[in-house]
Amino acid sequence: MGLTDKVAEFITTITYEDFPSKAVFAARHGIIDCVACALAGSKEDLTNILVGFAEDTGSGSAATIIGRGVKTSAPMAALVNGAMGHALDYDDITRPLKGHPSVVCLPPALAIGEAVGASGREVMLAYMIAFEVGCAIGSGMGVNYADDLGWHPTAPLGTLAAAAAASRLLGLNQEQTAMAISLAASNACGLRENFGTMTKPFHAGNASRGGVTAAMLVKRGYTAAATGLEGRFGFMHAFSGGRGEDVNAPMERLGKYFFLEQPGVTIKKYPCCGSTHNPLDAYFLLRKEQRVDYRDVDSVEVFVDFDPPRSLIHSDPHTALEGKFSIEYCLAAALVDDKVGLAQFDDAQVMRPEIRALMPKITMKRNPGQEGKPSWVEGYNEVRIKLKDGTVVSKGQHRNYEGPVLGVTPEGMDMKFRDCASIALPKAKVNEALEILHNLEKQRRIDGLMNAVSGNNTETGGGVGPRKSEVAGA
């Protein structure tokens, strides 16, 4: 049995009870965070465009577009919800995927789950399966997949994860699931060159849609290879640039250890690229010890644990989207505003004179002696600030890989949800949605959740939902 078949066997046979409590704990945080970020992103310009596209092209009413009061087909809902969940770059990250897991695991699970009348427990299981599959395959990818080749790691691996979630909820058998994974592999894409534009969030949405589409097509009888992952011309070889992949690595962990448990999910503090977070943490630790007036800064050196620029490709950003992928802007904003939050990512904020004057003083370098090594091997970032009077102050920050949930406490997670959800929902719906999410595995169906987060302010209830015939072959 090859890798694709073994992954399909895992997808079709693992049960909710097989997941340890810490993995379920992490999954709940990832799900809550993803819904929060989708609600916050539901009012963005890119979402307006995608909703219009869905209304023009997405026939059907099987699944809800979060925060917009609109229903559409399951693939189109996965596209829009995945993109809006990634719109602010505020969504969770995990090291094995080297990207953002929940925006490619949850939107497919919600879209298909709502369409087929799945329970909350079934949706949570699909999310957890998708998370494990994406991370396991990621563990076998060649080093250059996430570095020099230019792939956005979230997107290609995310398409496979999305197919895993959709296949489980559609009840595909092992042979069908293997074909859905292989078909999804041919639909995988996403380039880092597009970071700082609307296309970066599109990667997550397109991955979600691609996985859903693959599973729905196979359900109808569409065929694909049974070796789409491990084959000579398969996903792992092609996306690794033809070298360095290890097709045995995924099954060394899949089903034996759980990525959700360790390293788990990292919930973001700042709505910008994850590569900025450790330098920002280092600066704010320094800030606790010493006040730094940005007007006194002569230069700032940022030492990072990857070969620059990697994801931080905008050294001179002119828009908020570009600013999210700029260490120069993010640190300048931290110095000037003493915080980095949603308010900092506005086009006008990026163009402030004091920001424009400060950014050229900030330079990013790999930690000395680590140049040319894979990203994150040293797990250390440092900010070193030279003041005009010659004083140098610095602070370092080590990466924390000890899961299952990093970045927030449970109370902090609820606070982030309320802050994000309030952008799209009235307070009563925010509270209702959060209560359901905390008890998702107890929900007979997810209609109540989708009603609460739909943004249409209607009363929630069991609802009959769409007929199963609205999903291809269901």
N, C-alpha and C positions, 0 to 999 in steps of 0.2 A: 504494500500500500504506500503510495507516494504522499508527499506533504499535503497537496491539495485535498486528497481524500481523508487524510488524518485530521486536517483542520475541519473538514465537513463533518467528520464523525464527532468531534468535540462539540460543534455547534448543535448538532441534532440530539445529542445524548445527555449533556450536562444538565443538572437540575438546579433550581434555586437553593435547595438545601445543601448542595455541594460547595457553595460559596461561604467562606468563614464570615463571622460577624463583622470583622474589621473591613472586609471587602465591601459588604453591604453598607457599612457606615460611610465609606469613601464614595460609593456609588450615589448615596443619597445627597451628599454634598455636591458631587458633580452635577447631578440632575437639577438641584435647586439653583446652582450657580448658572447653569446653561439657560434655564427659563428666565432667570433674572436678567442675564445679558441680552437675551432675545427681546424681552420687554423694553429694555433700555434702548436697544437698537431698532425698535419697530418704528421709530419716528425719523430715522435717518433718510437722507435723500436717496441713497442706494436702495433702501427698502421700498420707498415710493415707486421707484422705477421697476423693481422686481414685482411688486404687487400689481402694477399696471400690466406688466408682461404676463403675469399669471391670469389676470382677468381676460386678457386677449387670447390666450392660448391654452389655458388649463381647464379644459372641460371637466365637469364633475363637481361633487360636493362631499367627497369622502373624508377630507381632513381639514383642520383649522389652521389658518395663518395666524400666529400668535400676535396679539395686540392690535389687530386690524379689523376684527369683526367680519372676516371673509373666509369662506370655505372654497376649496379647490380640489384637484386630484391629489392623490397621495404623493406622486413624484414632485409635483409642483410645490406642495406644502413643505416637503423636505428641502427643496431648493431654497425657498424664501426663508424658512425658519432657520436653516443652517447658516445662510448668509447674514441674516440679522443678528444671530447669536454671536457672530464673529465680527460684526460691523465696527465695534468699538475697541476690539482687541483687548477686551476685559475678561475674556473667558479662560477657563482653567487650562493648565498645561501638565504634561507628564514627561519624564525623561525618556522612557523606552520608545515612545512614539516620536520623540524630539519635536513635539508640536502640541496641538490642542485636541484632546480626545472627545470631550462631550459634545462639541458642535458637529461631530460626524457620527456619534453613537446615538444621541437622543433624538434629533429631528427625524431620522428614519424610523426609530422605534415608536415615536408619537404618531407619525403619519400613518404607518401601517397598523399600529395598535388601535388607533381611533377607527380606521376604516374597517377592520375585521371585528371590532367589538371586544378587544382583548382586555384582560383585567390589568390593574396596576401592577400586580405581582409579575405578570407575563411581560409587561413593558420593562420593568426593572431588570428582569432576567435577560431580556434581549439587549438592553443597554450594557449589562455586565459582560455578556458574551462578546459583544462588539468590541468593548474595551480590551478584553484579554486577547482577542484575535489580532487586533491592530498592533498591540504592543508586542505580542509574540513574533509576528512576522517582522516587525521593526527590529527586533533583537538579532535577526539574521541578515539584515541588510549590510552591504558594504559601507565602509566609512564615508565614501564620497557621495552616497545618497543624500546625506543631510548637510554636506559641505560644498565641495567644489562643483558638483554637477548642476546646481541651480534649482533643484526641486524644492518646492515648499513641502516639507515632510508631512504636514497635516493632510495634504490633499490626496496623493496616491495611496498611502496606507489607509487613509480615511475612507476611500471608496470601498476598500475591502471590508473594513469594519462595518460600514453601512450595509453592505450586502449580507454580512453575518446577521445583523439585527433583523433585517427584513426577511431573510430566509427562515429564521426561527419563527417569527410571528406568522408567516404565511404557511408554516407547516411543511416546508419542503423536506423530502427525504434526503438521505446522505448523497446519493448520486446527483440529485437536482441541486443540492447545496454546493457541491463541488463545481458544477457547471456555473452556478450563479457567481461564485468567487472568481472563476476564470473569466466570465463575461465582464464582471466588474473590473478586473485587471486590465482589460482592453479599453476601459472607459476612464482610466486613471490619468490625472494630469495635474498641473499647477506649478507655475514658475515664480521664483523669488524676484525676478526682474519686475514683477507687477506689485511688489510691496509698496505701500504708500498710496495706492489707488483703490478704487471700488472693487477691483478684480481680486484683491487679496481675500476679502470676505466671500466673494463669489466662489473661491476655491472650496471653502467648507460646504457651501450650499450645493455646489456642483457635485462634490463627492457624495453628499447625502442623497441627492437625486440619482446619481449614477448607481449607487448600491441598491436603492429601491427599484429602479428601472430594471436592473439585472435580475433581481429576484422575481419581479412580476412577469418578466418575459419568459424566464425559465418555467415559472408556474404554468404558463400557457403552452409550453412545449418547445421553447427556443433551446438550442443546443450550444455547447461550448466544449473546449477541451477539458480533460480531467487532470491536466498537469499545468494549469495556468500559473501556478506559483513557482514550481521547481524546475520546469522544463528548460531545455537549452536556450530557448527564445522566450522564456517566461518572465514573469514580473520581477522576481528577485535579481536575476542576471541583468535584465535590461535596465531596471531603475538603479542598479548599483554601478552602472557604467561598464558592465562587462567584467568586473573583477571584485573580489573581496567578499562576495555573499557566502553565507553558510546556511544551506538549506536544511541542515539538521538542527540548527539552534532553536527554531520555534517550538519543536516538539519536546525539547529538553525541559521546557517550562510549562507549556500549555496544559492546563488541567492538573499539574503537579504542584505548582506554586502560583500565586495570584498577584499580578501586577497591581491590581486595585489595593491589595494589602500592603505591598512594598514594591516600588516607592509610593504608590498611591497617586493622589491628585494634588496639585498645587493651585490653590485659589488665589487669583491675582489681587494685589493691593492697588495696582496702578493700571489705568486703561491704556496701556501701550505695550509694545513688543516685550516679550519675556526676557530678551537679552539685555534690556535696560534695568531690570529689577534689582539684580545684585549690586550694580553700581549705585542705584538710587538708595537702596538699603544702606550701603556703606556711607553715602553722604548724610543721610538722616541720622545715622549713629554718630557721625562726626558732629552733626548739628546739635545733638544733645549735650556734647561736651564743650562746644565752642561756637559762639555766634560768628557767622561769616557774612559780612556785608558784600553783596555782589559788586558794589562800586570799588571795593578795595582789591578785587581779584586781578592778578597779573596773568595767570595761566592756570589751566586745569589739565592734568594728565589722568586719563582713565585707563587702568590696566585690566584687561578682560581675559577670560579663559577660552577664547576662540580667536582665530585669525581674522582680524577685521577686513571688510565690514560685516561679513556674513549677512545677517538679516537687517543690520542697521545701515542701510544703503544710502540714506539721505543726510549728508553732512551739512547741507544748506537748504533746509526745508522751507517751503513757502505756503503750505497748506497744513491743516490739522492732520489729515491722513498721512502726509509725509512726516510730520512731527512725531508720530507714533513709532516711526522707524529711524529715529535720529537720537543718538546719545547726546549730541550737541544741544538739541532743543530740550530734551527731557531734563538734563542737568541744569541748563540755563533756567528753565522754568522752576526747578527746585530751588535754585539760588535766589531767584527774584521773588517768587511767590511763597516760598517756604512750604510748598505742598505740590503734589502732582495728582490731580483728580480730573473728573470729567470736564470741569470748567476750563482747564488748561488746554483742552484740545478743541479749539475754535480757530478758524483761519485768522481772525483779527489778533488773537493772542500770539500766534506764531510770528506775526509781522510787527510786534511792538518794537520801538527803537532800542530799548534797553536789552531786549532779547537778541536783536540783530547784532548789537555791539558785543555781546558776550559770547555768542556761539563760536566765532573764529578763535577764541582763546582756549577752546576745549579740543583736546586731541585724544584719540583712542588708540591703544597699542596692546599687543599680546603681552602677557606676562613674560619677562625676560627669560630666555632659555627654553621657552615652550613653543616657539614659533615653528609652524609646520606640523605640529601634532594635532590629532583629532580634537574637535571641540569639546570643551568641558572636562578634559582629563584632570586638570589640576583643581578645578572646582573653587577657584579663588578670584575675587575681583577687588580692586582697590581704587580709591579716588584720592588723588594727591593735588592739593591746591597751594599754589604759590601766590602770596599776597604782594602788593606793590612795595611794602617795606622790607621784602626779602624773607619774611617768615614763611615756612612751609608747614602745612598741616595735612595729615592724611589719616585714612581709616580703611581697613580691609573688611571683607565679608566673605565667609566660606559658604558654598552652596550646601543646603540641607537636603538630604535624600531620604530621610527617615519618615516614612508615611505612617498611617494611611492618608491623613489629610494635613497638608502644609499650608501655611499662610494665614489661616484664620482659626479662631475658636468657633464652636457651634453658635455662640451668641453673635460673633462677628459675621458669620455666614447669614444669619437672619437679618442683621442690620444691612448688609450689602443687598440682600434680596429686596428689602423694603425700599431702600434708596433707589434701586434700579427700576423696580416694578412701578413705583409711584409716578414715573415718567409717562406710563401708558394707562395705568389703572387707578380708579378711585380707591380710597383707603379700605373700604369694605371688601372689595375684590382682592386687594393685596393680601389682607388677612385670611380670606377664604382660600386663596391659592396656596399660601404658605402652609396652612393647616392640612390641606390635602396632600401636598408634597411631603410633609413630615409623616404622613400615613399612607403613602402611595401604594404599598404592598397590600393594604387592606381594602382597596377600592375594587368593587365588582367590575366596573368599567372605568375608563378614563374620561368619559363624557363630562363629568363634573369638573375635572381639572381643566379640560379644554374650553369649557364654557367660561370658567373663572378667568382664564388668561386670554380669552379671545378679544377683549376690548370692546365687546358690543353691549356690556352692562346689562345683559339679560339675566333672569333668574336661573340658577343652576338646578340640576336635578339629574335623575337617571337617564332620561331621554332614550329614544329608540335608536338614534344614531343612523348612519348610512347602512344600506343593505350590504351584505357581504359580496353581492354581485357587482358592486361598484369597484371592487378591487379585482384586477385581472385574474381570472381563474379561481378566486377564493370561494 
